[in-house]
Structure formats: structure tokens, C-alpha cells
Amino acid sequence: MKRRLLAILLALPGVSAASAQDRYQSSPERRLVVEKDWGPWLGPFRAKLVPSLMQDFGERYLYAADDAALPPPRPGEQRVVFLGDSITDLWELGRFFPGKPYVNRGIGSQVTAQMLLRFHQDVVALKPSVVVILAGVNDVQGFLQQETATQIETNYEAMADIADRHRIRVVFGSILPVNNYTGNATSMLEERNPEELRAINRWLEAFCRRRGYQYADYYTALVDDHGLLERGLTTDGIHPLAPGYARMAPIAAAAITRALRTGAARPHRGG
């Protein structure tokens, strides 16, 4: 595409190679800039992260060695891959699902578009029976890219399509509630509108029902009377503490059991 655009510019009278290159790079269509102060911690983290994302936006390098070293499932083993962001990454699967062949493929700060890019490597290639997907809260924040709810939902659908194609049963976890009850969570509701999170969850639950996937409703188990993440379950307004994961674990386990009981996954037909 870049070569084609440069070729078109060079074909115009009086346009040199240097001026064509300059026009291409300064084109308004390629200069979408969103100015925002990400704060004293997220700002430097984001600045450090962006250069590596220019090389590998999906961050597939992070689990490449672990994926290569993981042997195929043993005969009869029902492997489950948990795919997600930091909420999944921090979930100690061995502690909450002892003895289960569950594989954690969570990466902090990731959005659904990144998970889609690494879905083949970090899920399909590991040959699981089930994938548990928990994603979307960072998309709403806009930390890496600006996305509408429809774009987030499209990424959910694309991941599910790939899983269907490879006969992997699908469990989608609801986005967790957030809160602003502590000093380090004061901006949480501004960055992640609770109503937007609930709206995406409603779409996701309906999508699972329509497609025959399992929906793990973590939200209902963690929300308080104010529609926010229960105070004692987090210190930063977004990441669960051990008691939060303790509530989530049986919900995930039940959804996985239901998924395994549905028989071999089949490619969907529309919808």
C-alpha cells in the first residue's frame, strides 16, 4: 500500500521522491494524535511500551519460549487456556484450580486486538479443549488505541471464529466491575465508564447465548450495591485480590464444565 501511494505521488508532475515521501509521512490520514496525560506511572510505562509494540503489537514474543516448550496435551487431558490481560495474568491458576491442566496466557495492559493477533500462537497451537477469554476493560480505557464498543465486540467475534475453526470450546468471562474507593483508583470511573462496561457485558452474554458459548458472569459475583467492584476485593479499583479470585474461580470452573459437556466444538453457522 505504501509503495502504491508513493508510486501515485511520483507519477504526478513536479513531484520528486523526497517530496512524495514527505507528503506520505505527513498525510493527515496518518497523523491521528490523542493528547492525554497518563499520569506518573502509566505515562512512563506507555512510553517504554510503545516502541516494542511497533515491532510486535500482539507481544507474541512474551510467551513464545513457553509455548514452544509446552508439550501437547496427554491422551485424555482436557487442557484449558486462560487468555486475557493483567487480571488473567495475576490469576494464580495452580492455586485456584489445583491439579488442573490449565495454562495462563494473560499479559498486562493488553487489549482485544492484541489478543486476536496472538490467538493462534498462545491458544490454537497449544491444542486446548477450552479457551477462557477475559478481555475488554483496557480497550474501554483507550490505553493503547481508541475503540468503540462495536470494535471490541468485533474482536471478540473474531477470536471466537478462530476457536470454532479449530474445534476449541469457548468461554467468555464478563468484564469485571471497577471502583474508585481508594486513593490510587480515583480516576478509574473516568477512564472506564461502568455503564459502558455493563453494556459490553450485555452484548457479550447475548452473543454467547446466540453462538452456544459459555458465559462466566464474574461481574454479578463481584459488584456491590453501587454498581462498582466491592471495596474489599481490590486495592486499586480494578485488579481483584485473592478473595475476588476465590469468587471467580467456581464461576469459571462451572463454565468450563458446561463447555466440556457440550461435546466437540463445531464451526458456527452465521451470527
C-alpha positions in Angstrom: 0.0 0.0 0.0 2.8 2.4 0.9 4.7 1.7 -2.4 1.5 2.1 -4.4 0.8 5.5 -2.8 4.3 6.7 -3.3 4.2 5.5 -6.9 1.0 7.5 -7.5 2.6 10.6 -6.0 5.7 10.2 -8.0 3.6 10.0 -11.2 2.3 13.5 -10.6 4.0 16.3 -12.5 6.7 18.1 -10.4 6.7 15.6 -7.5 10.2 14.4 -6.5 10.9 11.3 -4.5 11.8 13.4 -1.4 8.6 15.4 -1.6 6.5 12.3 -2.2 7.9 10.7 0.9 7.3 13.8 2.9 3.7 14.0 1.7 3.1 10.4 2.6 4.6 10.7 6.1 2.8 14.0 6.9 -0.6 12.9 5.4 -3.4 13.9 7.8 -4.8 10.3 7.4 -1.7 9.0 9.1 -1.4 11.6 11.9 -4.2 10.7 14.4 -2.9 12.0 17.7 -4.8 11.9 21.0 -3.2 14.1 23.7 -3.6 12.8 27.2 -1.7 12.9 30.5 -1.4 9.2 31.5 0.0 10.1 34.9 3.3 9.5 36.7 3.2 5.7 36.4 1.2 4.9 33.3 2.8 7.7 31.3 6.4 6.3 31.5 5.2 2.7 31.2 3.3 3.6 28.0 6.3 5.5 26.6 8.5 2.5 27.2 6.0 0.0 25.8 5.1 1.8 22.5 8.5 1.2 20.7 8.2 -2.6 21.3 4.6 -2.6 20.1 5.8 -1.1 16.8 7.8 -4.3 16.3 5.2 -6.7 17.7 1.8 -5.2 18.6 0.5 -8.5 19.8 3.5 -9.1 22.1 3.8 -12.6 20.8 7.4 -12.7 21.9 6.4 -12.8 25.6 5.1 -16.4 25.6 7.0 -17.7 22.5 9.5 -19.7 24.5 6.9 -21.1 26.9 4.6 -22.0 24.1 7.4 -23.9 22.3 8.4 -25.7 25.5 4.8 -26.8 26.3 4.2 -30.4 25.2 1.0 -31.4 23.6 -1.9 -32.5 25.9 -1.6 -36.1 27.1 -4.2 -38.5 25.9 -7.5 -37.7 27.7 -6.1 -34.4 29.1 -8.6 -31.5 28.8 -6.3 -28.5 28.6 -7.7 -25.1 29.2 -6.0 -21.9 28.1 -6.9 -18.7 30.0 -6.4 -15.7 27.6 -6.6 -12.1 28.9 -4.9 -9.1 30.3 -3.4 -8.4 33.7 -6.5 -9.7 35.5 -5.8 -13.1 34.0 -2.0 -12.7 34.3 -2.3 -12.2 38.1 -4.7 -15.2 38.5 -2.7 -18.0 40.1 -4.4 -20.9 38.3 -2.4 -23.5 40.2 -3.7 -22.2 43.5 -7.4 -21.8 42.5 -7.6 -24.8 40.2 -5.2 -27.3 41.8 -4.2 -30.3 39.7 -5.9 -28.9 36.6 -4.0 -28.7 33.2 -4.8 -25.0 32.9 -2.4 -22.7 31.1 -2.2 -18.9 31.8 -1.7 -16.7 28.8 -2.5 -13.3 30.3 -0.5 -10.2 29.5 -0.8 -7.0 31.5 -2.3 -3.9 29.7 -3.4 -5.8 26.6 -6.4 -5.0 24.5 -8.6 -7.4 22.5 -6.8 -6.5 19.2 -3.5 -7.8 20.7 -5.1 -11.0 21.9 -6.5 -11.6 18.5 -3.1 -11.2 17.0 -1.6 -13.8 19.3 -4.6 -16.2 19.4 -3.0 -18.7 17.1 0.3 -18.9 18.9 -1.0 -18.7 22.5 -4.2 -20.6 22.2 -4.6 -22.7 19.0 -1.1 -24.0 18.9 -1.4 -25.3 22.5 -4.3 -27.6 21.5 -6.7 -26.8 24.3 -10.1 -28.3 24.7 -11.4 -24.9 26.0 -10.3 -21.3 25.9 -11.4 -18.9 28.6 -11.3 -15.3 27.3 -11.4 -12.3 29.7 -10.8 -9.0 28.0 -12.1 -5.6 27.2 -11.5 -3.4 30.2 -8.3 -1.9 28.8 -10.0 -1.3 25.4 -12.6 0.9 27.2 -9.8 2.9 28.8 -8.2 3.6 25.4 -4.7 3.0 26.8 -3.3 1.7 23.5 -5.9 2.6 20.9 -9.3 4.3 20.8 -12.0 1.8 20.2 -15.8 1.8 20.1 -17.9 -0.9 21.7 -18.6 -2.3 18.2 -14.9 -2.7 17.5 -14.3 -4.5 20.8 -17.2 -6.8 20.0 -15.8 -7.5 16.6 -12.5 -8.7 18.2 -14.5 -11.0 20.5 -16.2 -12.4 17.5 -13.0 -12.9 15.5 -11.4 -14.8 18.4 -14.4 -17.0 18.7 -14.4 -17.7 15.0 -10.8 -18.9 15.2 -11.6 -21.1 18.1 -14.6 -22.6 16.3 -12.5 -23.3 13.3 -10.1 -25.3 15.4 -12.7 -27.1 17.4 -11.9 -25.3 20.7 -14.8 -24.7 23.0 -15.3 -21.1 24.1 -15.9 -19.5 27.5 -16.2 -15.7 27.6 -15.8 -14.0 31.0 -17.7 -10.9 31.7 -15.7 -7.7 32.2 -15.3 -7.1 35.9 -16.7 -4.0 37.6 -14.3 -1.3 38.7 -14.4 1.2 41.6 -12.9 4.5 42.8 -12.9 3.8 46.5 -9.1 4.2 47.1 -6.6 6.9 46.5 -4.9 5.0 43.7 -8.3 4.4 41.9 -9.6 8.0 41.8 -9.7 8.2 38.0 -10.9 4.7 37.4 -14.5 5.6 36.7 -13.5 8.4 34.3 -11.3 6.0 32.3 -13.6 3.0 32.4 -17.3 4.1 32.4 -19.2 1.5 34.4 -22.2 1.8 32.2 -20.1 1.1 29.1 -18.7 -2.0 30.8 -22.2 -3.2 31.6 -23.3 -2.6 28.0 -20.5 -4.6 26.6 -21.3 -7.4 29.1 -24.9 -7.4 27.9 -23.8 -7.8 24.3 -21.3 -10.5 25.3 -23.8 -12.5 27.2 -26.3 -12.3 24.3 -23.5 -13.3 21.8 -22.6 -16.3 23.9 -26.3 -17.4 24.1 -26.6 -16.9 20.3 -23.5 -18.9 19.5 -23.8 -21.6 22.1 -20.7 -20.5 24.1 -20.5 -20.4 27.8 -20.7 -17.1 29.7 -18.8 -16.8 33.0 -20.6 -14.0 34.9 -17.9 -12.7 37.2 -19.5 -9.3 37.2 -22.5 -10.3 39.3 -20.4 -12.0 41.9 -18.1 -9.0 42.4 -20.4 -6.0 42.1 -21.7 -4.1 45.1 -24.9 -2.2 45.7 -23.5 0.9 43.9 -22.7 -1.0 40.7 -19.0 -1.0 41.5 -16.3 -3.5 42.4 -16.8 -4.5 46.0 -14.5 -2.5 48.2 -12.7 -5.4 50.0 -11.9 -7.2 46.8 -9.3 -4.8 45.4 -6.9 -2.1 46.4 -6.5 -0.3 43.0 -10.1 -0.4 41.8 -9.6 -2.9 39.0 -7.4 -5.9 39.9 -9.0 -8.5 42.2 -7.3 -9.6 45.4 -7.3 -13.3 46.4 -10.9 -13.1 47.8 -12.0 -11.8 44.4 -10.4 -14.6 42.5 -11.9 -17.0 45.0 -15.3 -15.9 43.9 -14.4 -16.0 40.2 -12.8 -19.5 40.3 -16.0 -21.6 40.8 -17.8 -19.5 38.1 -15.0 -20.2 35.6 -14.9 -23.9 36.7 -18.7 -24.3 36.2 -18.5 -22.6 32.7 -15.6 -24.9 31.7 -17.5 -28.0 32.8 -20.6 -26.9 30.8 -18.4 -26.3 27.8 -16.8 -29.7 28.0 -20.2 -31.3 28.3 -21.4 -29.8 25.0 -19.3 -32.3 23.1 -16.9 -31.5 20.3 -17.0 -27.8 19.3 -18.4 -27.2 15.8 -17.9 -24.3 13.4 -20.8 -21.9 13.8 -23.1 -21.0 11.0 -23.6 -17.3 10.9 -24.5 -14.9 13.7 
